[in-house]
Amino acid sequence: MVIDIELTVNRFGFGKINENKFQFFFLRFSKWQVPGKHSISFEINWRDKK
């Protein structure tokens, strides 16, 4: 299983985004069933005002 944790600096929410993604305040949690792969990753994402 692959688990991805994102810190979204300028996005805020609570609830399920799609079948494998859930947002809790500024954190987004995603998981995928990838056979033979196991990983946990952490990302920090933000947008510039342009």
WORA-V125248 format. One record per pair of residues at least 6 apart in sequence whose ideal C-beta (glycine too) atoms are under 7 Angstrom apart, sorted by the first residue. I is the first residue (numbers start at 1). J is the second residue. D is the distance in Angstrom with one decimal. If there is no record, write none. Layout:
i->I j->J d->D
i->I j->J d->D
//
This chain:
i->1 j->31 d->5.9
i->1 j->33 d->5.9
i->1 j->38 d->6.4
i->2 j->31 d->6.7
i->2 j->32 d->4.6
i->2 j->34 d->5.1
i->2 j->37 d->5.9
i->2 j->39 d->5.2
i->3 j->31 d->5.1
i->3 j->40 d->4.7
i->4 j->30 d->4.2
i->4 j->41 d->5.2
i->4 j->43 d->6.8
i->5 j->27 d->6.4
i->5 j->29 d->5.8
i->5 j->42 d->4.9
i->6 j->27 d->6.9
i->6 j->28 d->4.2
i->6 j->43 d->4.6
i->6 j->45 d->5.7
i->7 j->26 d->6.0
i->7 j->27 d->6.2
i->7 j->44 d->4.7
i->8 j->26 d->5.5
i->8 j->28 d->5.8
i->8 j->45 d->5.4
i->9 j->45 d->6.9
i->9 j->46 d->3.9
i->10 j->46 d->5.7
i->10 j->47 d->5.8
i->12 j->25 d->6.4
i->12 j->26 d->6.2
i->13 j->23 d->4.4
i->14 j->23 d->6.4
i->14 j->24 d->6.2
i->14 j->25 d->6.6
i->15 j->23 d->6.4
i->16 j->22 d->5.3
i->17 j->23 d->5.8
i->20 j->30 d->5.7
i->20 j->31 d->5.6
i->20 j->32 d->6.0
i->21 j->28 d->6.2
i->21 j->30 d->4.6
i->22 j->29 d->5.0
//
